[in-house]
């Protein structure tokens, strides 16, 4: 009996560690309602932002995880995927979801990508820049991205290559936040929170979103 229980416990642990696929059904709008019509699921499961629809918030919150997805943006477009996202709004009618962003942008054409290395693709947006040697593909082509979070250690990976890393428990991180647009937001990036698919006003595609909690 003890041996059987041990095997069952081990099997349960292994299942819990398996990656979970996220679809549009795993997200709501910023007020907890069904995503607006501008977010469309295509035949192959791709989540396509076709028109103004607002950001998407995951139903579940996460702390330590591996998150992988494929994405592309239209020419001149800007978007991102955020994590450790929390609501700092003063009321249910005026939510203010903030978190760390994996920047997804047309580095060649969008003006924001030229405001510094912490505004271009795979950067920790407005906090720490991505490597200039990152392996980004052109707008309209599919990229594969990964975020790995473990005990405050953050890695942004782009097309199989490390683009930037940081330690959210370090003095350097506090200094970086202090120089960012988030410097005055108490409680920003507390080490856990929701995911956010960003509607930045441009056309963007997400597919094969998979997350494994660590």
N, C-alpha and C positions, 0 to 999 in steps of 0.2 A: 504493500500500500504506500509506504513512504517513497519507494523508488518511482512508482507511478505518479505520485504527486510532484516529485522533483522534475520528471519529464514534462508534465503538463505545465508547470510553472515556467520551465525553460522555453517551451513552445510559445507560451503567452508572451514572454519577454521578447522573443524573436519577432513575433507578429507585430508587437507594439513598435518595434524599431524599423519595420519596413516603411519605405516611402509611401506617402499617401498622395494620390492625384487630386488636385483641386480644380473644380469647374466653376462656371458662373454661378451655380447653385450654392456654392460655399461662400458667396459674397453678398453683401447688401449695399444699399446706398449709404450715405453718411448719417442718415437718420434711422437706419435699421429697416428700411423698406426694400421691396424688390428692386433690383437694378433697373434703371431707366432704359427705354427702348433703343437708345444709342449704343448700348452694349449688346452685341449680337454673338451668339454661338454659331459658328459655321459648321458645315457638314463633318469636317474632320476633328471637331472639338475646339478649334481655335477661338479664343475670345477676341473679338474685333470691336474696337471703339470706332464707330462709323460717323457719329455726330455728337454734339454736345449732350453729355449724359451725367456728368459729375463723377467724383472719385468712387471707387469700390472699396469696402472694408471687409476683411475676412471675419467670419462668424467666430472663429477661434483665435485666441491669443497664444503666442509662443515666446519662449525664452532662449533655450539652446537648440539649434537646429541646423540642418543642411537643406537649403532651398535651391532648386534648380528649375530653370524654365528656358524656353526659346522665345525670341521676340524679334520684331522688326518695326521700324518706323517709316512713315512716308518721307519723301524728300522735304527737307526743311522743318521736320517735326521734332517735337520735344515731349518726353514722357518720363516715367520712372516707376520703379517698384520700391515701396517703402516697407520697413519693418520696425519692430518696437514702437508701433504707432499707438498713441493714446489720445483721448479727447480732452482738450483743454478749454472747450467752449463753456460759456457761462450759463447756457440753457440748452434744453433739448432741441429748440428751434434754431439755435445758432451754434452748431458743433464746430470745433476747431481741431481737426485731427492732425497731429504732428508726429513725425518720427524720422528715422534715418533713411535716406534715399540712395538707392542704386540708380544713378543717372543713366537714362537711355535717350540719346539725342543724336540728331544728324550733326556730327562734329564739323562737317565741311560747310554747311549752309545756315545753321541756326546761330543767331548772334550770341545767345547765352553761352554757347560752347566756347566762345572766344574771350570770355571774361575771366579766364584763369583755369588752371588744370583741375581745380575742384568743382568745375561746372561742366566738364565733358564726360563722355561715356565711361561708365564703370567707376567713376569717382564716388567717394562718400560725399554726397552733394553739399557744397559750401563748407565742408569740414576738412577733407583731405583729398588731394588730387590723385588721379590714376597715373600709372607709369606712361611716359610718352611712347614706350615700346609695346603698348597693349595691342592685342590682336583683334581690332574692331573691323567689322565689315561695313560696306557702304549702305546708305539708306536704301531700303527696299529689299535687302538681303537678310536672311535669317542669322541671328547670333544665338549662341548658347551661353547663358550666364549662371553663376552659382554664388550664393552667399553662404558662408560657413560661420556659425556663431557658437562658441564654447567658452563659458565662464568669462565673458567679457572680451574675448579675443575675436576680432572681426576680420574676415577675408572676403574680398570681392574678386571673383574669377571670371574671366571673359574668354570664351572660346578655348578653354583648356589651360589658359595661362593666368597666373596671379597678376592682378592689376593694381591692387592696393590692399594694405592690411593696417590694422590699428588695434590698440588695447584700450577698451573703454574703462578700465580700472586704473589707468596710469595718469600721472601728472601731465604728460604730453596731451592726452585726450582732453583734460579739463582746459588746458591752454587753447587747444584747437576750437573747442566749443565757445570759449570766451571771445574768440575772434570771428565767430560765425554769426549768421542772422538769428541763431537760436539762443544767443548768449543771455537774453533777459527772460527766457522761458523756464521758470523753476520746474524741476522734475522732468525735463526733456530727456528722452531716451533712457528710461530707468532700468533697462535690462530685460524687459519683457513688454509684449504688446501685440497688436494686430498687424496684419499685412494690409497694404493699400496698393491698388492698381490706379495709377494716376490718369486723370483726364486733364491734360494741360492745354486742351483746345485743338489738338492735332490727332491725325489718324495713327493708330498704333495697334499692333497685333501681339497677343500672348498665346502660347500654346505649351502643352506638356508641362504644366506647373506641377512640381512634385516636392513635397516636404517630408523630411524625416527628423523627428525630434531626437535630440541627443541626451 
